[in-house]
Amino acid sequence: MSAAIKEAVGLLEILPEKEQNFALEIIKKLVIAWDPDFTRLTSAERAELEEAEKDMAENGTIPHEAVNWD
């Protein structure tokens, strides 16, 4: 977690619960303004995606019929 996020969380924790909810709604609006379709990846999401793609390229996938879904 970045220092900025830790600082923001610390500041939010100071607020009364009602104001915390208000601040959360503002944060949600900021995220939607930055990425209205939720298509951008954070650096952590990008790393997870690259790892998954590498794993699939090296190991392939498992067919649905090979999985016991019960």
Buried (B, 14 or more C-beta within 10 A) or exposed (E): EEEEEEEEEEEEEEEEEEEBEEBEEEEEEEEEEEEEEEEEEEEEEEEEEEEEEEEEEEEEEEEEEEEEEE
